[in-house]
Amino acid sequence: MTKVLIVEDDVEAALTMQKGLSEQGFESVVTHDGEAGLKALREGEFDVVVLDRMMPGLDGVSMLEIARSEGMDVPVLFLSALGELEDRVYGLKAGADDYLVKPYALVELVARLEALLRRKDTGAVETTLRVGDLEMNLISRVVKRGNSEIDLQPREFQLLEFLMRHVGQSVTRTMLLEKVWAYHFDPQTNVIDVHISRLRAKLDKGFDRAMLHTVRGEGYQLKP
């Protein structure tokens, strides 16, 4: 079982995260400050770390810099309310492997942890997805098609990322509900149709060839 170290000074938020990760099959240990987090890293074996950036005492950046200076190479995901590009770059330069802005959806946290674990296994650092002339930067959260930047809402970004990771495949409503919305049942709403429609308008507007297609009786498909 994947073991996660959670370093979060908000006790309620940490317990909520621990419960959510447990339901997704992760085992986790919670600490509430940088000193305790560093001690846990030195004494235990963890597959990945979720680290709050802003904490009293030893903050997340300082804790990570110490851990990296001691040779600890465990993948680290920063959590922070600071979401500007320079804040994310600063966190990554301090040694983080990924950066997630609060408030976040559990489904995105899980997806990012799984991505970090895949990188750990392969030794590859994935920062960009490309499908044809469509490019998604997973760090800066910038999406471009050709030379045009596409402004996406957070859920639209998650939806497009999932479609790009399954390019050429027919993606069903059930898959999208489970992986993007974290629903394990069909709430019988048109939420997927609305988001697909908005995404298609942003993705294909002004281009001769559409990328996002509806597959009748199956779902949706992204094609180069």
Backbone as CSV, one residue per row, in Angstrom:
resi,resn,N_x,N_y,N_z,CA_x,CA_y,CA_z,C_x,C_y,C_z
1,MET,0.842,-1.196,0.000,0.000,0.000,0.000,0.881,1.251,0.000
2,THR,0.492,2.230,-0.805,1.239,3.483,-0.880,1.144,4.244,0.434
3,LYS,2.302,4.686,0.933,2.341,5.385,2.222,2.631,6.863,1.995
4,VAL,1.751,7.712,2.519,1.823,9.152,2.328,2.092,9.841,3.659
5,LEU,3.009,10.803,3.653,3.210,11.667,4.811,2.484,12.976,4.545
6,ILE,1.548,13.330,5.412,0.813,14.586,5.321,1.362,15.542,6.366
7,VAL,1.840,16.702,5.933,2.339,17.730,6.852,1.448,18.954,6.668
8,GLU,0.509,19.145,7.569,-0.518,20.186,7.441,-0.883,20.698,8.827
9,ASP,-0.729,22.011,9.057,-0.975,22.544,10.399,-2.456,22.700,10.715
10,ASP,-3.319,22.708,9.718,-4.762,22.760,9.948,-5.236,21.339,10.278
11,VAL,-5.521,21.102,11.546,-5.834,19.744,12.014,-7.041,19.171,11.295
12,GLU,-8.096,19.951,11.172,-9.306,19.455,10.523,-9.064,19.139,9.053
13,ALA,-8.336,20.018,8.374,-8.032,19.793,6.962,-7.177,18.543,6.777
14,ALA,-6.219,18.348,7.696,-5.341,17.177,7.607,-6.124,15.882,7.790
15,LEU,-7.042,15.869,8.749,-7.832,14.664,9.006,-8.790,14.378,7.844
16,THR,-9.347,15.445,7.266,-10.217,15.265,6.098,-9.433,14.669,4.936
17,MET,-8.226,15.178,4.728,-7.374,14.650,3.664,-7.016,13.192,3.938
18,GLN,-6.657,12.890,5.169,-6.294,11.524,5.536,-7.447,10.564,5.275
19,LYS,-8.648,10.974,5.644,-9.835,10.141,5.433,-10.080,9.929,3.938
20,GLY,-9.975,11.015,3.166,-10.200,10.903,1.725,-9.181,10.012,1.050
21,LEU,-7.911,10.145,1.434,-6.869,9.307,0.845,-7.041,7.846,1.244
22,SER,-7.474,7.624,2.483,-7.714,6.254,2.941,-8.787,5.582,2.087
23,GLU,-9.825,6.329,1.739,-10.907,5.785,0.915,-10.429,5.467,-0.503
24,GLN,-9.315,6.093,-0.903,-8.747,5.846,-2.229,-7.610,4.821,-2.191
25,GLY,-7.403,4.197,-1.024,-6.427,3.117,-0.929,-5.041,3.525,-0.474
26,PHE,-4.888,4.750,0.047,-3.594,5.208,0.540,-3.521,5.049,2.064
27,GLU,-2.335,4.710,2.535,-2.071,4.733,3.978,-1.326,6.032,4.279
28,SER,-1.731,6.760,5.320,-1.090,8.047,5.566,-0.783,8.274,7.035
29,VAL,0.257,9.070,7.252,0.664,9.526,8.585,0.552,11.050,8.575
30,VAL,-0.020,11.612,9.642,-0.240,13.053,9.697,0.655,13.699,10.747
31,THR,1.310,14.794,10.357,2.014,15.655,11.315,1.527,17.080,11.070
32,HIS,1.709,17.945,12.071,1.099,19.270,11.997,2.090,20.429,11.991
33,ASP,3.370,20.141,11.857,4.343,21.223,11.725,5.594,20.689,11.041
34,GLY,6.457,21.604,10.605,7.632,21.218,9.849,8.614,20.367,10.630
35,GLU,8.783,20.677,11.915,9.725,19.895,12.733,9.284,18.441,12.840
36,ALA,7.984,18.239,13.113,7.462,16.874,13.227,7.501,16.163,11.876
37,GLY,7.232,16.916,10.801,7.289,16.318,9.469,8.689,15.869,9.120
38,LEU,9.676,16.693,9.432,11.067,16.345,9.148,11.495,15.129,9.955
39,LYS,11.066,15.073,11.210,11.384,13.931,12.070,10.772,12.650,11.499
40,ALA,9.527,12.746,11.036,8.864,11.571,10.452,9.588,11.101,9.198
41,LEU,10.057,12.036,8.385,10.796,11.677,7.169,12.111,10.982,7.494
42,ARG,12.763,11.468,8.536,14.056,10.885,8.908,13.901,9.479,9.471
43,GLU,12.766,9.225,10.107,12.600,7.955,10.821,11.770,6.922,10.056
44,GLY,10.979,7.372,9.087,10.071,6.445,8.397,10.352,6.327,6.920
45,GLU,9.609,5.445,6.273,9.700,5.238,4.832,8.379,5.672,4.207
46,PHE,8.434,6.643,3.323,7.232,7.155,2.679,7.420,7.157,1.159
47,ASP,6.308,6.922,0.463,6.348,6.921,-0.995,6.179,8.326,-1.563
48,VAL,5.467,9.185,-0.838,5.195,10.537,-1.317,4.807,11.406,-0.115
49,VAL,5.029,12.712,-0.252,4.728,13.653,0.828,3.791,14.735,0.315
50,VAL,2.756,15.047,1.111,1.905,16.205,0.856,2.272,17.238,1.907
51,LEU,2.813,18.377,1.473,3.431,19.337,2.387,2.785,20.712,2.255
52,ASP,2.200,21.181,3.367,1.645,22.531,3.395,2.794,23.535,3.380
53,ARG,2.669,24.542,2.552,3.773,25.501,2.433,3.832,26.471,3.602
54,MET,2.676,26.987,4.008,2.636,28.024,5.049,2.299,27.396,6.402
55,MET,3.301,27.289,7.269,3.094,26.753,8.617,3.897,27.585,9.602
56,PRO,3.405,27.704,10.842,4.204,28.416,11.859,5.456,27.617,12.199
57,GLY,6.482,28.312,12.656,7.735,27.629,12.980,8.481,27.299,11.702
58,LEU,8.845,26.043,11.553,9.537,25.590,10.344,8.513,25.440,9.225
59,ASP,8.550,26.354,8.243,7.544,26.296,7.174,7.894,25.204,6.168
60,GLY,6.962,25.009,5.220,7.133,23.922,4.266,8.365,24.051,3.394
61,VAL,8.656,25.271,2.937,9.828,25.476,2.086,11.108,25.142,2.846
62,SER,11.214,25.642,4.080,12.419,25.391,4.883,12.572,23.909,5.192
63,MET,11.450,23.256,5.524,11.495,21.820,5.809,11.982,21.048,4.586
64,LEU,11.464,21.406,3.416,11.837,20.698,2.200,13.305,20.925,1.856
65,GLU,13.769,22.156,2.014,15.168,22.445,1.715,16.106,21.632,2.609
66,ILE,15.734,21.481,3.876,16.546,20.671,4.792,16.519,19.206,4.354
67,ALA,15.311,18.718,4.026,15.176,17.313,3.609,16.006,17.028,2.359
68,ARG,15.965,17.932,1.400,16.731,17.727,0.168,18.234,17.806,0.441
69,SER,18.637,18.697,1.362,20.063,18.816,1.683,20.586,17.571,2.371
70,GLU,19.677,16.808,3.012,20.058,15.560,3.676,19.922,14.352,2.753
71,GLY,19.642,14.614,1.492,19.610,13.539,0.502,18.294,12.807,0.371
72,MET,17.229,13.325,0.969,15.921,12.667,0.858,15.315,13.017,-0.497
73,ASP,15.024,12.000,-1.311,14.523,12.246,-2.657,13.069,11.827,-2.847
74,VAL,12.332,11.661,-1.751,10.924,11.289,-1.837,10.155,12.380,-2.593
75,PRO,9.229,12.005,-3.490,8.433,13.014,-4.200,7.596,13.840,-3.233
76,VAL,7.540,15.151,-3.486,6.829,16.074,-2.591,5.848,16.916,-3.394
77,LEU,4.619,16.964,-2.907,3.584,17.829,-3.467,3.317,18.963,-2.490
78,PHE,3.554,20.197,-2.934,3.263,21.363,-2.109,1.774,21.679,-2.168
79,LEU,1.191,22.007,-1.021,-0.148,22.572,-0.943,-0.013,24.009,-0.487
80,SER,-0.706,24.931,-1.151,-0.586,26.326,-0.742,-1.770,27.135,-1.235
81,ALA,-2.115,28.155,-0.457,-3.131,29.110,-0.894,-2.528,30.120,-1.856
82,LEU,-1.192,30.131,-1.955,-0.497,31.052,-2.851,-0.426,30.424,-4.236
83,GLY,-1.197,30.988,-5.181,-1.328,30.330,-6.465,-0.739,31.065,-7.644
84,GLU,-0.077,32.191,-7.403,0.517,32.911,-8.522,1.679,32.116,-9.122
85,LEU,1.975,32.385,-10.381,3.018,31.642,-11.078,4.348,31.718,-10.336
86,GLU,4.716,32.917,-9.856,6.000,33.042,-9.166,6.032,32.245,-7.864
87,ASP,4.870,32.094,-7.196,4.807,31.288,-5.979,5.030,29.814,-6.301
88,ARG,4.418,29.345,-7.392,4.583,27.945,-7.786,6.025,27.664,-8.199
89,VAL,6.594,28.594,-8.962,7.984,28.416,-9.396,8.913,28.400,-8.196
90,TYR,8.675,29.282,-7.225,9.497,29.333,-6.017,9.444,27.997,-5.266
91,GLY,8.244,27.448,-5.144,8.097,26.169,-4.457,8.793,25.035,-5.181
92,LEU,8.696,25.034,-6.501,9.345,23.987,-7.285,10.864,24.100,-7.212
93,LYS,11.360,25.331,-7.219,12.805,25.519,-7.118,13.338,25.121,-5.743
94,ALA,12.462,25.168,-4.731,12.873,24.749,-3.389,13.009,23.237,-3.282
95,GLY,12.533,22.518,-4.309,12.691,21.067,-4.305,11.409,20.273,-4.417
96,ALA,10.259,20.971,-4.544,8.993,20.250,-4.693,8.892,19.654,-6.093
97,ASP,8.105,18.590,-6.214,7.903,17.934,-7.502,6.601,18.367,-8.168
98,ASP,5.680,18.886,-7.371,4.420,19.381,-7.915,3.845,20.380,-6.919
99,TYR,2.807,21.115,-7.362,2.282,22.223,-6.567,0.781,22.284,-6.806
100,LEU,0.004,22.216,-5.734,-1.452,22.241,-5.839,-1.988,23.388,-4.989
101,VAL,-2.840,24.195,-5.602,-3.354,25.396,-4.932,-4.641,25.067,-4.166
102,LYS,-4.732,25.572,-2.939,-5.956,25.450,-2.148,-6.963,26.502,-2.601
103,PRO,-8.272,26.214,-2.537,-8.866,24.909,-2.211,-8.727,23.962,-3.398
104,TYR,-8.672,22.683,-3.115,-8.450,21.687,-4.153,-9.520,20.605,-4.052
105,ALA,-9.680,19.852,-5.119,-10.587,18.712,-5.123,-9.784,17.455,-4.814
106,LEU,-10.347,16.572,-4.009,-9.653,15.337,-3.647,-9.249,14.547,-4.887
107,VAL,-10.124,14.528,-5.895,-9.824,13.753,-7.097,-8.560,14.274,-7.779
108,GLU,-8.351,15.603,-7.752,-7.134,16.142,-8.364,-5.915,15.816,-7.513
109,LEU,-6.063,15.896,-6.183,-4.949,15.535,-5.304,-4.517,14.098,-5.555
110,VAL,-5.474,13.187,-5.622,-5.166,11.777,-5.860,-4.497,11.598,-7.221
111,ALA,-5.012,12.271,-8.244,-4.430,12.154,-9.583,-2.984,12.642,-9.599
112,ARG,-2.724,13.722,-8.893,-1.359,14.254,-8.866,-0.419,13.345,-8.071
113,LEU,-0.905,12.761,-6.984,-0.075,11.818,-6.231,0.239,10.592,-7.081
114,GLU,-0.754,10.110,-7.800,-0.523,8.952,-8.673,0.496,9.285,-9.760
115,ALA,0.422,10.520,-10.290,1.383,10.938,-11.308,2.790,10.999,-10.734
116,LEU,2.922,11.501,-9.504,4.238,11.558,-8.859,4.802,10.162,-8.636
117,LEU,3.938,9.240,-8.272,4.389,7.867,-8.048,4.833,7.216,-9.356
118,ARG,4.133,7.540,-10.452,4.557,7.013,-11.757,5.915,7.577,-12.144
119,ARG,6.113,8.860,-11.898,7.410,9.475,-12.206,8.517,8.832,-11.383
120,LYS,8.198,8.545,-10.124,9.195,7.915,-9.249,9.601,6.556,-9.808
121,ASP,8.601,5.811,-10.301,8.879,4.474,-10.833,9.684,4.524,-12.121
122,THR,9.396,5.529,-12.964,10.053,5.582,-14.271,11.287,6.469,-14.281
123,GLY,11.386,7.333,-13.276,12.483,8.290,-13.226,12.255,9.493,-14.118
124,ALA,11.084,9.560,-14.761,10.778,10.675,-15.662,9.978,11.739,-14.936
125,VAL,10.239,12.985,-15.265,9.490,14.105,-14.713,8.577,14.640,-15.806
126,GLU,7.294,14.448,-15.631,6.328,14.854,-16.636,5.797,16.234,-16.282
127,THR,6.046,17.207,-17.125,5.567,18.563,-16.871,4.641,19.064,-17.972
128,THR,4.635,18.400,-19.118,3.851,18.875,-20.255,3.167,17.711,-20.961
129,LEU,1.901,17.924,-21.328,1.168,16.977,-22.163,0.973,17.609,-23.535
130,ARG,1.103,16.812,-24.586,0.918,17.324,-25.948,0.076,16.347,-26.756
131,VAL,-0.890,16.895,-27.456,-1.703,16.133,-28.405,-1.852,17.005,-29.641
132,GLY,-1.194,16.623,-30.721,-1.225,17.450,-31.915,-0.680,18.834,-31.616
133,ASP,-1.459,19.869,-31.955,-1.023,21.238,-31.686,-1.528,21.757,-30.344
134,LEU,-2.052,20.847,-29.516,-2.556,21.202,-28.186,-1.485,20.885,-27.140
135,GLU,-1.197,21.845,-26.285,-0.157,21.670,-25.264,-0.675,22.117,-23.906
136,MET,-0.425,21.291,-22.891,-0.832,21.600,-21.518,0.387,21.550,-20.609
137,ASN,0.696,22.665,-19.950,1.777,22.707,-18.976,1.181,22.410,-17.604
138,LEU,1.585,21.302,-17.007,1.007,20.858,-15.743,1.475,21.688,-14.553
139,ILE,2.555,22.442,-14.720,3.073,23.264,-13.628,2.471,24.660,-13.664
140,SER,2.597,25.328,-14.803,2.079,26.696,-14.911,0.577,26.722,-15.138
141,ARG,-0.014,25.564,-15.502,-1.450,25.429,-15.776,-1.851,26.214,-17.022
142,VAL,-0.915,26.410,-17.920,-1.182,27.116,-19.167,-1.497,26.098,-20.260
143,VAL,-2.576,26.351,-20.985,-2.982,25.485,-22.095,-2.963,26.308,-23.370
144,LYS,-2.350,25.757,-24.424,-2.285,26.445,-25.712,-2.672,25.483,-26.823
145,ARG,-3.348,26.031,-27.821,-3.530,25.296,-29.074,-2.942,26.163,-30.167
146,GLY,-1.914,25.662,-30.819,-1.160,26.490,-31.740,-0.501,27.612,-30.954
147,ASN,-0.735,28.845,-31.396,-0.184,30.001,-30.684,-1.212,30.673,-29.785
148,SER,-2.394,30.058,-29.651,-3.472,30.666,-28.878,-3.556,30.054,-27.485
149,GLU,-3.534,30.899,-26.466,-3.691,30.422,-25.095,-5.173,30.251,-24.794
150,ILE,-5.504,29.155,-24.126,-6.898,28.833,-23.817,-7.116,29.002,-22.316
151,ASP,-8.065,29.846,-21.962,-8.366,30.128,-20.556,-9.378,29.108,-20.046
152,LEU,-8.944,28.224,-19.144,-9.810,27.165,-18.625,-10.083,27.339,-17.138
153,GLN,-11.298,27.013,-16.741,-11.634,26.920,-15.328,-11.019,25.640,-14.758
154,PRO,-10.812,25.558,-13.424,-10.150,24.379,-12.837,-10.761,23.041,-13.261
155,ARG,-12.101,22.942,-13.279,-12.714,21.665,-13.651,-12.508,21.373,-15.131
156,GLU,-12.527,22.406,-15.954,-12.268,22.219,-17.378,-10.842,21.739,-17.607
157,PHE,-9.911,22.274,-16.809,-8.512,21.849,-16.900,-8.396,20.361,-16.555
158,GLN,-9.043,19.941,-15.467,-8.995,18.533,-15.059,-9.610,17.637,-16.131
159,LEU,-10.715,18.096,-16.705,-11.389,17.323,-17.741,-10.494,17.165,-18.965
160,LEU,-9.877,18.265,-19.391,-9.003,18.193,-20.564,-7.772,17.335,-20.281
161,GLU,-7.204,17.445,-19.074,-6.039,16.626,-18.731,-6.386,15.142,-18.840
162,PHE,-7.558,14.772,-18.328,-7.959,13.363,-18.399,-8.110,12.921,-19.851
163,LEU,-8.731,13.760,-20.668,-8.910,13.416,-22.080,-7.567,13.315,-22.807
164,MET,-6.631,14.207,-22.471,-5.314,14.166,-23.110,-4.546,12.914,-22.704
165,ARG,-4.732,12.459,-21.492,-4.051,11.242,-21.035,-4.687,9.989,-21.651
166,HIS,-5.865,10.149,-22.240,-6.551,9.018,-22.885,-6.836,9.355,-24.346
167,VAL,-5.897,10.052,-24.980,-6.090,10.486,-26.359,-6.380,9.300,-27.269
168,GLY,-7.362,9.486,-28.168,-7.717,8.434,-29.110,-8.649,7.385,-28.545
169,GLN,-8.901,7.426,-27.236,-9.785,6.450,-26.607,-11.186,7.057,-26.437
170,SER,-12.192,6.223,-26.465,-13.544,6.658,-26.146,-13.689,6.674,-24.629
171,VAL,-13.904,7.854,-24.078,-14.006,8.032,-22.633,-15.480,8.115,-22.254
172,THR,-15.917,7.236,-21.383,-17.333,7.163,-21.035,-17.705,8.184,-19.957
173,ARG,-19.005,8.414,-19.818,-19.500,9.297,-18.754,-19.094,8.752,-17.385
174,THR,-19.168,7.434,-17.221,-18.812,6.826,-15.938,-17.358,7.112,-15.581
175,MET,-16.470,6.985,-16.566,-15.056,7.280,-16.327,-14.868,8.730,-15.894
176,LEU,-15.548,9.648,-16.576,-15.409,11.064,-16.241,-15.995,11.370,-14.865
177,LEU,-17.124,10.785,-14.557,-17.741,11.011,-13.243,-16.831,10.529,-12.123
178,GLU,-16.206,9.370,-12.323,-15.354,8.803,-11.278,-14.010,9.517,-11.174
179,LYS,-13.382,9.809,-12.303,-12.010,10.310,-12.294,-11.911,11.831,-12.215
180,VAL,-12.905,12.549,-12.728,-12.845,14.005,-12.728,-13.731,14.604,-11.646
181,TRP,-14.908,14.004,-11.439,-15.828,14.528,-10.425,-15.827,13.726,-9.130
182,ALA,-15.168,12.588,-9.114,-15.100,11.717,-7.934,-16.479,11.211,-7.510
183,TYR,-17.390,11.059,-8.485,-18.686,10.440,-8.207,-18.576,8.954,-8.519
184,HIS,-19.064,8.126,-7.617,-19.071,6.691,-7.872,-20.496,6.214,-8.176
185,PHE,-21.293,7.165,-8.659,-22.649,6.887,-9.099,-22.993,7.977,-10.103
186,ASP,-24.025,7.745,-10.896,-24.453,8.749,-11.871,-25.538,9.607,-11.233
187,PRO,-25.247,10.884,-10.940,-26.242,11.739,-10.286,-27.374,12.172,-11.207
188,GLN,-27.357,11.691,-12.479,-28.406,12.005,-13.438,-28.542,13.504,-13.658
189,THR,-27.425,14.174,-13.836,-27.421,15.588,-14.177,-26.707,15.759,-15.514
190,ASN,-26.785,16.957,-16.059,-26.116,17.232,-17.327,-24.775,17.917,-17.115
191,VAL,-24.167,17.731,-15.942,-22.924,18.427,-15.622,-21.819,18.106,-16.629
192,ILE,-21.727,16.850,-17.063,-20.693,16.486,-18.024,-20.957,17.156,-19.366
193,ASP,-22.201,17.111,-19.829,-22.542,17.711,-21.113,-22.229,19.203,-21.131
194,VAL,-22.534,19.885,-20.030,-22.282,21.318,-19.946,-20.785,21.602,-20.031
195,HIS,-19.985,20.857,-19.269,-18.541,21.088,-19.261,-17.899,20.702,-20.599
196,ILE,-18.367,19.610,-21.201,-17.849,19.210,-22.514,-18.164,20.291,-23.541
197,SER,-19.375,20.827,-23.495,-19.774,21.865,-24.435,-18.896,23.108,-24.287
198,ARG,-18.651,23.525,-23.053,-17.810,24.691,-22.800,-16.367,24.434,-23.244
199,LEU,-15.878,23.242,-22.937,-14.507,22.905,-23.309,-14.358,22.852,-24.822
200,ARG,-15.335,22.250,-25.498,-15.275,22.157,-26.956,-15.253,23.544,-27.589
201,ALA,-16.070,24.457,-27.063,-16.116,25.814,-27.604,-14.766,26.512,-27.460
202,LYS,-14.108,26.301,-26.318,-12.818,26.941,-26.090,-11.702,26.264,-26.886
203,LEU,-11.806,24.956,-27.023,-10.731,24.174,-27.638,-10.722,24.290,-29.165
204,ASP,-11.905,24.289,-29.772,-11.988,24.183,-31.229,-12.354,25.497,-31.929
205,LYS,-12.726,26.508,-31.159,-13.122,27.778,-31.762,-11.967,28.394,-32.556
206,GLY,-12.257,28.717,-33.830,-11.252,29.372,-34.659,-10.320,28.424,-35.382
207,PHE,-10.509,27.117,-35.183,-9.652,26.133,-35.851,-10.459,25.342,-36.887
208,ASP,-9.803,24.953,-37.967,-10.482,24.247,-39.050,-10.906,22.843,-38.650
209,ARG,-10.113,22.202,-37.789,-10.395,20.820,-37.420,-10.711,20.712,-35.929
210,ALA,-11.812,20.044,-35.631,-12.203,19.841,-34.235,-11.352,18.746,-33.611
211,MET,-11.072,18.884,-32.316,-10.314,17.857,-31.592,-11.213,17.033,-30.670
212,LEU,-12.234,17.671,-30.118,-13.083,16.994,-29.132,-14.358,16.508,-29.813
213,HIS,-14.557,15.192,-29.794,-15.666,14.583,-30.519,-16.576,13.801,-29.572
214,THR,-17.856,13.766,-29.925,-18.817,12.917,-29.230,-18.905,11.589,-29.971
215,VAL,-18.746,10.501,-29.233,-18.862,9.161,-29.816,-20.221,8.610,-29.408
216,ARG,-21.130,8.552,-30.353,-22.506,8.178,-30.049,-22.585,6.812,-29.373
217,GLY,-23.284,6.792,-28.260,-23.474,5.543,-27.527,-22.307,5.151,-26.648
218,GLU,-21.204,5.932,-26.689,-20.022,5.582,-25.900,-19.582,6.713,-24.966
219,GLY,-19.343,7.900,-25.529,-18.863,8.988,-24.692,-18.177,10.060,-25.518
220,TYR,-16.923,10.324,-25.187,-16.201,11.414,-25.846,-14.792,10.961,-26.192
221,GLN,-14.213,11.633,-27.180,-12.884,11.250,-27.640,-12.120,12.491,-28.072
222,LEU,-10.863,12.565,-27.645,-9.975,13.634,-28.074,-9.061,13.063,-29.154
223,LYS,-9.030,13.743,-30.304,-8.186,13.306,-31.422,-7.229,14.409,-31.824
224,PRO,-6.002,14.078,-32.214,-5.060,15.099,-32.696,-5.616,15.809,-33.926
